[in-house]
Amino acid sequence: MTGVIPDMSYIRNQIPIVEVARALGIRTAGRNTAHCWRVGSHQNGDRTPSLSFFRNRAKCHGCDMDSMSVIDLVINHEEFEPSSALREATEWICARWTVPTIAKNTKLSRPERWSTSPVGLSSFPLEELVRSGMWAALDDAARAILPALFCFAENGQVTISYRGLCRYSGKASYSTVAKVLRQFKEIGLLEALPKARKNFRDAGRYRFTLDSEKFQAVRSSVHERLKMKRDKERALRSQLKAASTHSTTPQSNPKDNPTHPGPYPGTTTLYTTVECEQSARSTVVECEGKNTRNGKGPVSEKRCVERRAVCGTPRYTRVQCEEAKRRRTGTDEALKVAEA
């Protein structure tokens, strides 16, 4: 049918790959295994099945580096030419299974590139910080020390020494650890508790205060800036897309449309009228005239441009003046008088 194509997503996901393997003549062994048809690449002719099926994909653990979809399996088994492999494999499948069709150039609705869980159900202790943008706002030292604090926390409290934080965060400076902890206290993320003595050494004790008003205010401020930045990026992409679409459409005559949007958002291209030999913007503006006596074409009067069909600059394609018209009119009258 003209104007439609087979639904490739349906082929890859809905047609069972085990049935496709059987239709290709591949010797299956149960529901999820089969003997590889490339027997020359296996010892004893692949007596033990090495081809497995998982999530509607196939992979030979002795021959393949990656798993194959339904279409890939047909292409590899039938050894189609690379230039027409996809078309021939699709026709082979459509001849044996009923495949729905879709219109050409149809914009397919695709899911997100990653699946996100509902807020608060991912069991990730740093989920709130990542979703709000606080994690991206922290510096490298803070992003290294904060997971170590969460790792050793119990009931919202953590007891750990500076040496322990240096060991598990990868930071070698006590001053860096002290600076990060002071930063956490300033934004309301941590609250210092009395030190605990463990193994004859004092260890710091801290309590996470993620629900404090100070931290919530900081988190909300960062999240608002993140949303504004995201909205600006989306608006800019929309403008660039609209500008690229406009640039592909045929442009009208500049004389008919003196102003039109430029190739970038916020810019405008102007077309102005240039007077002959009085323009300061044009470097070479010549008057054209035609010598009808010897049949020669338009000739520029200045030496910098010789025998150009159209005299002008790269900015202006054609410039005429009243002086050239008067000369041309006078020449024609003189010829008429001479002929009479």
VOBA-1610 file (N, C-alpha, C; in pm, whole numbers, padded with zeros to 5 digits, always signed):
BEGIN
Met+00086-00119+00000Met+00000+00000+00000Met+00089+00124+00000Thr+00050+00220-00083Thr+00130+00340-00097Thr+00110+00430+00024Gly+00222+00486+00072Gly+00215+00581+00182Gly+00218+00520+00320Val+00235+00388+00331Val+00240+00323+00462Val+00364+00235+00467Ile+00410+00207+00589Ile+00525+00121+00612Ile+00491+00027+00727Pro+00558-00090+00735Pro+00533-00180+00848Pro+00578-00119+00980Asp+00509-00156+01085Asp+00541-00106+01219Asp+00659-00186+01273Met+00777-00125+01272Met+00899-00194+01317Met+00893-00224+01466Ser+00833-00137+01543Ser+00823-00161+01687Ser+00739-00286+01715Tyr+00634-00306+01639Tyr+00552-00426+01657Tyr+00633-00551+01622Ile+00712-00544+01517Ile+00793-00660+01478Ile+00893-00696+01587Arg+00959-00596+01643Arg+01063-00624+01741Arg+01007-00672+01875Asn+00888-00625+01912Asn+00838-00652+02047Asn+00725-00754+02053Gln+00645-00768+01948Gln+00525-00850+01955Gln+00539-00986+01886Ile+00625-00996+01788Ile+00642-01125+01720Ile+00741-01210+01798Pro+00705-01328+01847Pro+00796-01410+01928Pro+00919-01451+01848Ile+01034-01425+01905Ile+01157-01455+01833Ile+01181-01605+01823Val+01125-01683+01916Val+01139-01830+01906Val+01066-01882+01783Glu+00947-01829+01755Glu+00874-01870+01635Glu+00948-01828+01509Val+01010-01711+01512Val+01088-01667+01396Val+01207-01761+01374Ala+01272-01804+01483Ala+01384-01897+01469Ala+01339-02030+01410Arg+01224-02079+01452Arg+01174-02203+01395Arg+01139-02188+01249Ala+01080-02072+01211Ala+01049-02049+01071Ala+01174-02039+00985Leu+01284-01995+01043Leu+01411-01989+00971Leu+01478-02125+00959Gly+01428-02225+01030Gly+01488-02358+01028Gly+01592-02381+01135Ile+01599-02293+01234Ile+01694-02310+01343Ile+01640-02417+01438Arg+01726-02510+01477Arg+01685-02623+01562Arg+01680-02576+01707Thr+01559-02564+01760Thr+01541-02518+01896Thr+01553-02635+01993Ala+01584-02600+02117Ala+01596-02701+02223Ala+01528-02645+02347Gly+01397-02656+02353Gly+01322-02602+02464Gly+01266-02466+02429Arg+01226-02394+02532Arg+01162-02266+02511Arg+01260-02151+02496Asn+01379-02160+02556Asn+01470-02047+02561Asn+01607-02075+02501Thr+01628-02190+02442Thr+01759-02223+02386Thr+01742-02283+02248Ala+01851-02278+02171Ala+01852-02336+02037Ala+01996-02362+01997His+02013-02443+01891His+02145-02471+01837His+02180-02364+01733Cys+02299-02309+01742Cys+02340-02205+01649Cys+02356-02265+01510Trp+02309-02191+01410Trp+02319-02239+01273Trp+02461-02223+01216Arg+02547-02147+01282Arg+02685-02130+01237Arg+02771-02239+01302Val+02750-02362+01255Val+02814-02478+01320Val+02964-02476+01304Gly+03014-02409+01200Gly+03159-02405+01179Gly+03232-02327+01284Ser+03162-02242+01358Ser+03226-02161+01462Ser+03223-02228+01598His+03169-02350+01607His+03157-02420+01735His+03225-02557+01727Gln+03275-02601+01839Gln+03330-02735+01848Gln+03218-02838+01849Asn+03237-02946+01780Asn+03139-03055+01771Asn+03006-03008+01712Gly+03013-02906+01625Gly+02893-02862+01557Gly+02786-02807+01650Asp+02826-02743+01757Asp+02732-02686+01856Asp+02637-02795+01907Arg+02698-02904+01954Arg+02615-03012+02007Arg+02538-02966+02131Thr+02602-02883+02212Thr+02532-02822+02326Thr+02475-02687+02283Pro+02347-02664+02299Pro+02287-02539+02249Pro+02355-02417+02310Ser+02397-02327+02223Ser+02463-02204+02268Ser+02383-02079+02233Leu+02269-02095+02164Leu+02184-01981+02129Leu+02071-01971+02231Ser+02060-01856+02296Ser+01959-01838+02399Ser+01866-01723+02361Phe+01744-01729+02415Phe+01643-01626+02390Phe+01606-01563+02524Phe+01605-01428+02524Phe+01573-01355+02647Phe+01515-01220+02609Arg+01396-01191+02662Arg+01327-01064+02636Arg+01312-01039+02486Asn+01272-01143+02416Asn+01247-01139+02271Asn+01370-01097+02192Arg+01485-01137+02242Arg+01611-01116+02172Arg+01690-01246+02177Ala+01780-01263+02083Ala+01858-01386+02070Ala+02006-01352+02073Lys+02084-01446+02130Lys+02229-01425+02135Lys+02298-01561+02142Cys+02395-01577+02055Cys+02482-01695+02061Cys+02603-01658+02145His+02625-01732+02253His+02732-01699+02346His+02870-01734+02292Gly+02875-01796+02175Gly+03004-01826+02115Gly+03036-01740+01994Cys+02934-01682+01930Cys+02954-01607+01806Cys+02925-01459+01819Asp+02826-01423+01898Asp+02776-01286+01899Asp+02832-01208+02018Met+02859-01080+01991Met+02898-00989+02098Met+02775-00924+02161Asp+02675-00895+02080Asp+02552-00832+02127Asp+02433-00919+02091Ser+02322-00898+02159Ser+02201-00973+02130Ser+02136-00920+02002Met+02051-01003+01943Met+01987-00971+01816Met+01836-00959+01835Ser+01777-00861+01767Ser+01632-00850+01763Ser+01576-00946+01659Val+01445-00942+01641Val+01382-01030+01542Val+01435-00999+01403Ile+01445-00871+01370Ile+01494-00832+01237Ile+01640-00868+01221Asp+01722-00846+01325Asp+01864-00881+01317Asp+01884-01031+01297Leu+01801-01112+01363Leu+01813-01256+01348Leu+01785-01300+01204Val+01684-01242+01143Val+01652-01277+01003Val+01765-01232+00911Ile+01818-01113+00932Ile+01925-01062+00846Ile+02049-01149+00857Asn+02089-01184+00980Asn+02210-01265+00999Asn+02194-01407+00947His+02076-01464+00963His+02056-01601+00918His+02048-01609+00766Glu+01975-01518+00704Glu+01957-01522+00559Glu+02073-01458+00484Glu+02160-01385+00555Glu+02278-01321+00494Glu+02238-01230+00378Phe+02146-01138+00406Phe+02106-01042+00305Phe+02217-00940+00281Glu+02210-00875+00164Glu+02306-00770+00133Glu+02283-00651+00226Pro+02390-00588+00273Pro+02371-00477+00368Pro+02287-00364+00312Ser+02296-00339+00181Ser+02223-00226+00124Ser+02072-00247+00126Ser+02027-00370+00120Ser+01883-00398+00117Ser+01840-00495+00226Ala+01924-00512+00329Ala+01895-00612+00431Ala+01768-00581+00509Leu+01752-00456+00549Leu+01635-00420+00630Leu+01506-00441+00551Arg+01504-00398+00427Arg+01383-00413+00346Arg+01351-00559+00321Glu+01450-00640+00287Glu+01425-00782+00258Glu+01383-00858+00384Ala+01445-00825+00498Ala+01406-00891+00623Ala+01263-00855+00662Thr+01226-00729+00643Thr+01089-00687+00675Thr+00989-00756+00584Glu+01019-00767+00457Glu+00929-00836+00364Glu+00918-00984+00400Trp+01028-01046+00443Trp+01026-01188+00481Trp+00934-01208+00602Ile+00940-01117+00699Ile+00857-01130+00818Ile+00710-01101+00785Cys+00685-00996+00707Cys+00546-00959+00673Cys+00478-01067+00589Ala+00554-01148+00517Ala+00494-01256+00439Ala+00448-01372+00526Arg+00492-01379+00651Arg+00459-01491+00739Arg+00377-01449+00860Trp+00379-01322+00898Trp+00301-01273+01011Trp+00223-01149+00968Thr+00112-01125+01032Thr+00032-01006+01007Thr+00090-00891+01087Val+00144-00795+01015Val+00210-00681+01079Val+00130-00556+01048Pro+00090-00479+01150Pro+00019-00353+01123Pro+00109-00252+01055Thr+00049-00158+00988Thr+00122-00055+00914Thr+00095+00081+00975Ile+00186+00172+00950Ile+00172+00310+00994Ile+00201+00400+00875Ala+00150+00522+00880Ala+00172+00617+00771Ala+00317+00664+00771Lys+00367+00694+00652Lys+00503+00745+00640Lys+00513+00883+00704Asn+00634+00912+00750Asn+00665+01043+00811Asn+00578+01072+00933Thr+00530+00967+00997Thr+00451+00985+01118Thr+00544+01002+01238Lys+00520+01105+01317Lys+00600+01127+01437Lys+00553+01031+01545Leu+00637+00936+01578Leu+00600+00834+01676Leu+00617+00888+01817Ser+00526+00851+01904Ser+00537+00888+02045Ser+00630+00789+02113Arg+00738+00841+02167Arg+00839+00757+02230Arg+00841+00782+02380Pro+00870+00679+02459Pro+00879+00701+02603Pro+01004+00778+02639Glu+01014+00817+02763Glu+01132+00887+02809Glu+01255+00799+02796Arg+01370+00864+02786Arg+01493+00788+02771Arg+01528+00709+02897Trp+01472+00745+03007Trp+01489+00667+03129Trp+01356+00668+03205Ser+01332+00562+03279Ser+01208+00551+03356Ser+01232+00605+03496Thr+01144+00691+03540Thr+01157+00753+03671Thr+01051+00697+03764Ser+01090+00672+03888Ser+00996+00624+03987Ser+00926+00742+04052Pro+00812+00721+04116Pro+00746+00832+04187Pro+00836+00890+04294Val+00818+01017+04320Val+00903+01085+04418Val+00886+01021+04555Gly+01000+00991+04617Gly+00997+00935+04752Gly+00991+00785+04759Leu+00984+00714+04644Leu+00972+00568+04645Leu+01093+00499+04585Ser+01199+00570+04556Ser+01315+00507+04494Ser+01411+00448+04598Ser+01388+00470+04726Ser+01473+00421+04835Ser+01617+00470+04821Phe+01637+00582+04759Phe+01770+00641+04744Phe+01781+00755+04842Pro+01876+00752+04934Pro+01879+00855+05039Pro+01904+00995+04987Leu+01968+01009+04871Leu+01996+01141+04816Leu+01896+01183+04710Glu+01783+01114+04704Glu+01685+01143+04598Glu+01637+01287+04602Glu+01603+01336+04719Glu+01549+01471+04732Glu+01651+01575+04688Leu+01778+01552+04721Leu+01882+01647+04682Leu+01903+01647+04532Val+01899+01529+04470Val+01921+01522+04326Val+01805+01583+04250Arg+01683+01551+04288Arg+01566+01602+04216Arg+01551+01753+04230Ser+01590+01808+04342Ser+01574+01951+04362Ser+01686+02033+04299Gly+01796+01971+04260Gly+01908+02044+04203Gly+02015+02079+04303Met+01995+02044+04432Met+02095+02075+04533Met+02224+01999+04509Trp+02212+01876+04460Trp+02333+01794+04436Trp+02422+01860+04331Ala+02363+01914+04225Ala+02442+01980+04122Ala+02500+02111+04170Ala+02437+02174+04271Ala+02485+02302+04322Ala+02603+02285+04417Leu+02626+02164+04469Leu+02737+02142+04562Leu+02868+02133+04484Asp+02978+02161+04552Asp+03109+02147+04489Asp+03155+02002+04495Asp+03272+01973+04439Asp+03321+01835+04430Asp+03347+01775+04568Ala+03403+01854+04657Ala+03433+01802+04791Ala+03304+01766+04865Ala+03202+01851+04854Ala+03076+01824+04922Ala+03008+01700+04863Arg+03015+01685+04730Arg+02955+01566+04667Arg+03029+01438+04703Ala+03155+01447+04744Ala+03230+01328+04786Ala+03205+01294+04933Ile+03187+01394+05018Ile+03174+01370+05162Ile+03031+01336+05200Leu+02931+01394+05133Leu+02792+01370+05171Leu+02751+01223+05160Pro+02785+01149+05051Pro+02749+01006+05049Pro+02813+00926+05162Ala+02936+00963+05201Ala+02999+00892+05313Ala+02923+00915+05442Leu+02873+01036+05463Leu+02793+01063+05582Leu+02663+00981+05581Phe+02595+00977+05467Phe+02472+00900+05458Phe+02499+00750+05475Cys+02614+00704+05428Cys+02644+00560+05435Cys+02654+00512+05579Phe+02712+00594+05668Phe+02733+00551+05806Phe+02628+00607+05902Ala+02520+00661+05849Ala+02416+00719+05934Ala+02321+00612+05985Glu+02274+00627+06105Glu+02176+00539+06167Glu+02073+00626+06239Asn+01947+00609+06201Asn+01839+00685+06261Asn+01860+00835+06248Gly+01913+00876+06133Gly+01931+01019+06107Gly+02053+01079+06172Gln+02138+00997+06239Gln+02258+01049+06301Gln+02379+00970+06251Val+02495+01036+06251Val+02618+00972+06205Val+02730+01010+06300Thr+02812+00913+06330Thr+02931+00934+06414Thr+03052+00891+06335Ile+03139+00983+06301Ile+03255+00953+06218Ile+03359+01062+06241Ser+03487+01023+06234Ser+03596+01116+06256Ser+03639+01179+06123Tyr+03723+01281+06134Tyr+03776+01344+06014Tyr+03858+01244+05932Arg+03933+01161+06002Arg+04013+01062+05930Arg+03925+00965+05854Gly+03813+00925+05914Gly+03722+00835+05845Gly+03659+00901+05722Leu+03622+01027+05735Leu+03567+01096+05619Leu+03671+01110+05508Cys+03795+01135+05545Cys+03900+01143+05443Cys+03919+01008+05375Arg+03913+00900+05454Arg+03936+00766+05399Arg+03826+00726+05301Tyr+03701+00752+05336Tyr+03589+00702+05255Tyr+03543+00802+05148Ser+03579+00928+05159Ser+03541+01025+05057Ser+03649+01051+04954Gly+03774+01008+04985Gly+03883+01031+04892Gly+03951+01165+04906Lys+03912+01243+05006Lys+03976+01371+05031Lys+04084+01354+05137Ala+04201+01413+05111Ala+04316+01391+05199Ala+04341+01505+05296Ser+04261+01608+05294Ser+04286+01725+05377Ser+04178+01737+05484Tyr+04220+01752+05608Tyr+04126+01775+05717Tyr+04056+01910+05700Ser+04130+02009+05648Ser+04070+02141+05630Ser+03956+02136+05527Thr+03970+02052+05426Thr+03862+02037+05328Thr+03739+01977+05393Val+03759+01876+05479Val+03646+01814+05549Val+03579+01915+05640Ala+03659+01993+05713Ala+03602+02093+05804Ala+03524+02199+05727Lys+03575+02239+05610Lys+03506+02338+05529Lys+03371+02287+05480Val+03367+02161+05437Val+03242+02103+05386Val+03141+02089+05499Leu+03186+02040+05615Leu+03093+02027+05727Leu+03038+02162+05771Arg+03122+02264+05768Arg+03075+02398+05803Arg+02973+02448+05699Gln+02995+02414+05575Gln+02900+02452+05470Gln+02766+02382+05490Phe+02767+02254+05526Phe+02644+02180+05553Phe+02567+02241+05671Lys+02640+02287+05770Lys+02574+02349+05885Lys+02511+02482+05847Glu+02578+02557+05760Glu+02526+02688+05721Glu+02397+02678+05640Ile+02384+02574+05556Ile+02262+02561+05476Ile+02154+02482+05548Gly+02183+02439+05672Gly+02083+02369+05752Gly+02071+02222+05722Leu+02171+02162+05659Leu+02166+02019+05627Leu+02210+01933+05744Leu+02306+01981+05825Leu+02359+01906+05939Leu+02348+01989+06066Glu+02343+01918+06174Glu+02348+01981+06307Glu+02452+01908+06390Ala+02547+01982+06444Ala+02655+01923+06521Ala+02605+01882+06659Leu+02648+01762+06701Leu+02615+01708+06833Leu+02743+01694+06915Pro+02732+01673+07044Pro+02853+01652+07125Pro+02933+01532+07073Lys+03066+01546+07076Lys+03152+01441+07023Lys+03143+01315+07107Ala+03170+01204+07041Ala+03170+01074+07108Ala+03311+01019+07110Arg+03347+00954+07219Arg+03481+00897+07234Arg+03474+00748+07199Lys+03545+00714+07091Lys+03551+00575+07046Lys+03695+00539+07018Asn+03738+00427+07075Asn+03874+00378+07054Asn+03977+00485+07088Phe+03957+00548+07206Phe+04049+00649+07259Phe+04066+00768+07166Arg+03970+00793+07079Arg+03979+00907+06987Arg+03841+00971+06975Asp+03838+01102+06981Asp+03711+01171+06969Asp+03661+01164+06825Ala+03534+01138+06809Ala+03472+01133+06677Ala+03355+01230+06674Gly+03338+01295+06562Gly+03230+01391+06548Gly+03095+01323+06534Arg+02993+01387+06589Arg+02856+01336+06580Arg+02770+01444+06516Tyr+02689+01400+06418Tyr+02608+01494+06342Tyr+02469+01433+06323Arg+02373+01521+06307Arg+02236+01480+06282Arg+02187+01550+06155Phe+02127+01472+06065Phe+02072+01527+05943Phe+01943+01603+05975Thr+01934+01725+05922Thr+01816+01808+05944Thr+01757+01849+05808Leu+01716+01748+05732Leu+01659+01774+05599Leu+01524+01843+05607Asp+01456+01833+05722Asp+01324+01894+05735Asp+01329+02032+05799Ser+01447+02085+05822Ser+01455+02216+05885Ser+01409+02325+05789Glu+01357+02433+05844Glu+01307+02542+05761Glu+01420+02608+05681Lys+01537+02617+05739Lys+01649+02680+05670Lys+01689+02600+05547Phe+01701+02468+05562Phe+01739+02386+05447Phe+01629+02382+05342Gln+01504+02378+05385Gln+01395+02377+05289Gln+01390+02507+05208Ala+01423+02619+05272Ala+01425+02746+05200Ala+01537+02747+05096Val+01655+02695+05135Val+01766+02689+05041Val+01734+02595+04926Arg+01676+02481+04956Arg+01642+02384+04852Arg+01538+02441+04756Ser+01439+02511+04807Ser+01337+02571+04721Ser+01397+02677+04629Ser+01490+02756+04682Ser+01553+02859+04600Ser+01634+02797+04487Val+01709+02692+04519Val+01787+02625+04415Val+01696+02560+04311His+01587+02502+04357His+01495+02436+04264His+01428+02537+04171Glu+01394+02655+04221Glu+01335+02757+04136Glu+01432+02803+04029Arg+01559+02821+04066Arg+01659+02859+03965Arg+01676+02750+03862Leu+01671+02625+03906Leu+01683+02514+03811Leu+01568+02513+03712Lys+01445+02537+03759Lys+01330+02538+03669Lys+01338+02655+03571Met+01381+02772+03618Met+01394+02886+03528Met+01497+02859+03419Lys+01609+02799+03456Lys+01711+02766+03357Lys+01661+02663+03257Arg+01587+02565+03308Arg+01533+02463+03217Arg+01432+02522+03121Asp+01344+02611+03169Asp+01244+02673+03082Asp+01310+02761+02976Lys+01417+02831+03014Lys+01488+02915+02916Lys+01552+02829+02809Glu+01610+02718+02847Glu+01671+02629+02748Glu+01566+02573+02652Arg+01449+02536+02704Arg+01344+02487+02617Arg+01295+02594+02522Ala+01280+02717+02572Ala+01236+02826+02485Ala+01339+02855+02376Leu+01467+02848+02411Leu+01572+02873+02313Leu+01573+02764+02206Arg+01554+02640+02246Arg+01550+02531+02148Arg+01430+02548+02054Ser+01318+02593+02110Ser+01200+02615+02025Ser+01226+02727+01925Gln+01292+02835+01967Gln+01323+02944+01876Gln+01419+02899+01767Leu+01522+02823+01804Leu+01617+02775+01704Leu+01549+02682+01605Lys+01459+02598+01652Lys+01387+02509+01562Lys+01299+02588+01467Ala+01230+02691+01520Ala+01146+02774+01434Ala+01229+02851+01332Ala+01347+02899+01375Ala+01433+02971+01282Ala+01486+02881+01172Ser+01524+02757+01207Ser+01573+02663+01105Ser+01462+02626+01008Thr+01339+02613+01057Thr+01226+02584+00969Thr+01199+02700+00875His+01211+02824+00928His+01188+02941+00844His+01295+02955+00737Ser+01419+02919+00769Ser+01528+02933+00672Ser+01514+02838+00555Thr+01443+02727+00573Thr+01427+02631+00463Thr+01316+02670+00367Thr+01227+02765+00404Thr+01120+02807+00316Thr+01173+02908+00215Pro+01119+02911+00091Pro+01168+03007-00010Pro+01141+03150+00033Gln+01242+03234+00013Gln+01231+03374+00052Gln+01171+03455-00061Ser+01098+03558-00027Ser+01039+03647-00126Ser+01140+03751-00171Asn+01100+03834-00268Asn+01186+03938-00320Asn+01215+04041-00212Pro+01342+04078-00190Pro+01371+04176-00085Pro+01302+04310-00107Lys+01277+04346-00236Lys+01211+04472-00260Lys+01067+04469-00212Asp+01003+04352-00224Asp+00866+04340-00178Asp+00858+04330-00027Asn+00959+04273+00035Asn+00960+04255+00180Asn+01087+04318+00235Pro+01086+04446+00270Pro+01210+04514+00310Pro+01270+04461+00437Thr+01193+04400+00525Thr+01246+04345+00650Thr+01192+04205+00668His+01276+04112+00713His+01234+03978+00747His+01327+03923+00854Pro+01280+03826+00934Pro+01363+03773+01044Pro+01493+03715+00992Gly+01599+03737+01067Gly+01727+03683+01031Gly+01738+03537+01070Pro+01856+03474+01045Pro+01872+03332+01075Pro+01879+03300+01223Tyr+01895+03401+01311Tyr+01904+03377+01454Tyr+01793+03456+01524Pro+01743+03403+01636Pro+01636+03473+01708Pro+01678+03612+01751Gly+01587+03708+01735Gly+01614+03843+01779Gly+01687+03929+01678Thr+01720+03877+01557Thr+01789+03954+01456Thr+01698+03976+01338Thr+01723+04083+01262Thr+01642+04119+01147Thr+01735+04165+01036Thr+01710+04119+00915Thr+01786+04159+00797Thr+01712+04273+00727Leu+01780+04382+00701Leu+01719+04499+00640Leu+01767+04513+00496Tyr+01677+04554+00409Tyr+01710+04584+00270Tyr+01687+04734+00249Thr+01789+04805+00202Thr+01780+04949+00183Thr+01807+04984+00039Thr+01761+05102-00003Thr+01785+05152-00137Thr+01916+05228-00138Val+02000+05202-00237Val+02133+05263-00247Val+02135+05355-00367Glu+02172+05479-00345Glu+02185+05575-00453Glu+02318+05554-00523Cys+02318+05571-00652Cys+02439+05544-00731Cys+02546+05646-00702Glu+02668+05601-00671Glu+02789+05679-00650Glu+02779+05777-00533Gln+02673+05770-00455Gln+02664+05854-00336Gln+02660+05771-00208Ser+02673+05640-00216Ser+02664+05556-00098Ser+02800+05541-00033Ala+02804+05565+00096Ala+02930+05546+00169Ala+02950+05402+00211Arg+02842+05320+00212Arg+02855+05181+00256Arg+02906+05091+00147Ser+02875+05124+00024Ser+02913+05037-00087Ser+03051+05077-00137Thr+03139+04980-00153Thr+03275+05009-00195Thr+03285+05030-00346Val+03212+04952-00424Val+03216+04963-00569Val+03073+04966-00619Val+03024+05081-00655Val+02889+05096-00710Val+02904+05163-00845Glu+02868+05097-00951Glu+02889+05146-01085Glu+02755+05169-01154Cys+02754+05261-01247Cys+02639+05285-01331Cys+02657+05205-01459Glu+02554+05140-01501Glu+02566+05058-01621Glu+02498+05127-01738Gly+02558+05117-01848Gly+02500+05168-01971Gly+02529+05072-02084Lys+02461+05086-02192Lys+02477+04991-02302Lys+02509+05068-02430Asn+02620+05031-02493Asn+02661+05091-02619Asn+02593+05016-02731Thr+02487+05073-02785Thr+02411+05001-02887Thr+02474+05012-03026Arg+02573+05100-03041Arg+02632+05116-03174Arg+02717+04996-03212Asn+02803+04950-03124Asn+02889+04837-03156Asn+02834+04704-03103Gly+02717+04708-03041Gly+02656+04584-02997Gly+02717+04523-02873Lys+02798+04598-02803Lys+02860+04545-02684Lys+02765+04550-02566Gly+02794+04468-02465Gly+02709+04461-02348Gly+02737+04575-02253Pro+02674+04571-02135Pro+02696+04677-02035Pro+02842+04684-01994Val+02896+04805-01992Val+03037+04827-01958Val+03044+04924-01842Ser+03125+04892-01741Ser+03144+04980-01627Ser+03233+05095-01667Glu+03206+05212-01615Glu+03283+05330-01653Glu+03416+05338-01578Lys+03426+05276-01459Lys+03550+05283-01382Lys+03642+05167-01419Arg+03772+05188-01393Arg+03869+05086-01430Arg+03870+04967-01333Cys+03818+04987-01214Cys+03824+04878-01117Cys+03733+04763-01156Val+03631+04789-01235Val+03541+04684-01280Val+03532+04694-01431Glu+03570+04591-01502Glu+03574+04595-01647Glu+03479+04493-01707Arg+03391+04542-01793Arg+03304+04461-01875Arg+03226+04360-01792Arg+03160+04408-01688Arg+03074+04323-01607Arg+02932+04332-01659Ala+02866+04219-01664Ala+02728+04220-01709Ala+02639+04296-01612Val+02664+04278-01485Val+02592+04350-01380Val+02695+04407-01285Cys+02698+04536-01271Cys+02798+04598-01184Cys+02737+04620-01047Gly+02813+04598-00947Gly+02765+04614-00811Gly+02860+04548-00714Thr+02818+04529-00592Thr+02898+04467-00487Thr+02830+04338-00445Pro+02901+04253-00367Pro+02835+04132-00315Pro+02713+04163-00230Arg+02704+04285-00172Arg+02589+04319-00090Arg+02469+04356-00175Tyr+02494+04427-00289Tyr+02384+04472-00374Tyr+02403+04411-00512Thr+02300+04351-00563Thr+02312+04276-00689Thr+02305+04365-00812Arg+02230+04474-00808Arg+02213+04558-00926Arg+02182+04701-00883Val+02255+04796-00939Val+02237+04936-00905Val+02228+05016-01034Gln+02128+05097-01046Gln+02111+05183-01161Gln+02093+05327-01115Cys+02125+05422-01200Cys+02111+05563-01165Cys+02050+05640-01281Glu+02008+05760-01250Glu+01943+05844-01351Glu+02041+05887-01459Glu+02168+05901-01424Glu+02267+05946-01522Glu+02282+05845-01635Ala+02284+05715-01598Ala+02296+05612-01701Ala+02174+05612-01792Lys+02056+05634-01733Lys+01935+05638-01816Lys+01940+05756-01913Arg+01987+05876-01865Arg+01995+05991-01954Arg+02093+05969-02067Arg+02209+05907-02034Arg+02306+05880-02139Arg+02250+05783-02242Arg+02181+05680-02195Arg+02125+05583-02285Arg+02019+05646-02373Thr+01936+05735-02316Thr+01833+05803-02393Thr+01894+05897-02496Gly+01998+05971-02456Gly+02065+06061-02552Gly+02130+05987-02665Thr+02192+05871-02638Thr+02254+05790-02743Thr+02152+05742-02843Asp+02038+05695-02797Asp+01935+05648-02886Asp+01882+05759-02975Glu+01861+05882-02921Glu+01816+05994-03004Glu+01919+06032-03107Ala+02048+06030-03069Ala+02154+06063-03167Ala+02156+05963-03280Leu+02136+05836-03252Leu+02133+05735-03358Leu+02015+05756-03451Lys+01902+05791-03397Lys+01786+05816-03481Lys+01811+05934-03576Val+01872+06041-03525Val+01903+06159-03610Val+02002+06122-03719Ala+02104+06039-03685Ala+02205+05999-03786Ala+02142+05913-03893Glu+02054+05822-03856Glu+01989+05736-03954Glu+01896+05817-04045Ala+01832+05921-03989Ala+01744+06004-04072Ala+01826+06082-04175
//
